[in-house]
Amino acid sequence: MTTVISGCGVVSPAGTGLTALADLIASGEPGHAVPFAPDAGQLPDVAIRTVGDLRVADHVGRKGTRRLDRMVGFGLVAARLAADAAPGGVGADQVGVVVGTSTGSVRSIVELSAAAGGEAAYVPSRFPNAVMNSCAGQIAVRNGYRAVNATLATGHASSPAALRWGLNALRTGQADRVLAGGVEELSPHLLWGWRASGTLEPGAVLGEGCALLVLERHPDGESGGSGTVLAEVTAAEVGFAPSVRTSSTIGLTDALSRCAERALRGIDPMRVGLVSLGAGSQLGTRSAELEAVRRVLGEASSPQLIRVSDVIGDCYSASGAMQVAAVLAIWGRVGEASLPVAPFALVTSVGLDGNVGAVLLRRPA
């Protein structure tokens, strides 16, 4: 049995849907950069890429959405888009949800804390938004998904960790299908925190959004019918560099190299034709990532390198899922006659907290 991606839902600074992301990547132009209206005038001097005017009710209906926060809105819309893209939908009973996030919605946590001493009625109605698993939980509740439900927080590697968790849930029979990916929301609180951290590269651009992938198992060699498989997920690995300093990223290179080597186990590196790079905004991570890729694939390899954060910003915990979506977008736009010979794509994630990840995808035949 192999695990495949049969649907993908994306909410990003490119707009909604995989086609919008593909168009933005092809153009090379930066994504939407206007701050969320209530945040105007409250943001530090940090470049951003934002999700535009997203009307959640237009995608999932108005019922029950009034008190949901913006991050949950991203997740609900991405989940609906992913389910609609999967052939025949995704059902309900045996569908799991696994979401990678940083802390959940920082905005909701801060606003709830501020309201706790004031408007009493605000607290119980808004409390669900402030827990880390609010996005994954709301996706399951609103869609009747009754299989496993999990939220993981491992920095830039959150999305690869979610994909790995989803793969294991499928392999162990805990679900028939899994929606797995990552979500990130920008807010004044988060941006001021990033600015104060001192870890951003000069000219760093931060982004937000959500990408969710429909994972399911197929018999080996079976594509499930024409157009039903976007990619095969060959491996999803995560790792950790226990000692990382901003001034030295050697440990990150070593950790990511080991992680990527595990993902490529049994695969000739020369068969990797595309690498979706994840390091976007943190000091030294780009060079560490490139060195790890060079080390693992070898000097003779010359894959196409893409960095989706250049157009939609560094989406942090959602970055890995956005990188996978970028691969799917590129593969979906290439005509069959001009497909590259090398059938694999490597997706890498790396952060200064020491978390690393690697996902290996195979283009459908």
Buried (B, 14 or more C-beta within 10 A) or exposed (E): EBBBBBBBBBBBBBBBBBBBBBBBBEEEEBBBBEBBEEBEEEBEEBBBBBBBEBEBBEBBEEEEBEEBBBBBBBBBBBBBBBBEBBBEBBBBEBBBBBBBBBEBBBBBBBBBEEBEEEEEEBBEEBBBBBBBBBBBBBBBEBBEBEBBBBBBBBBBBBBBBBBBBBBBBBEEEBBBBBBBBBBBBBBBBBBBEBBEEEBBBEEBBBBBBBBBBBBBBBEEEEBBEEEBBBBBBBBBBBBBBEEBEEEEBBBBBBBBBBBBBBBBEEBEBBBBBBBBBBBBBBBBBBEBBBBBBEBBBEEEBEBEEBBBBBBBBBBBBBBBBBBBBBBBBBBBEEEEEEEEEBBBBBBBBBBBBBBBBBBBBBBBE
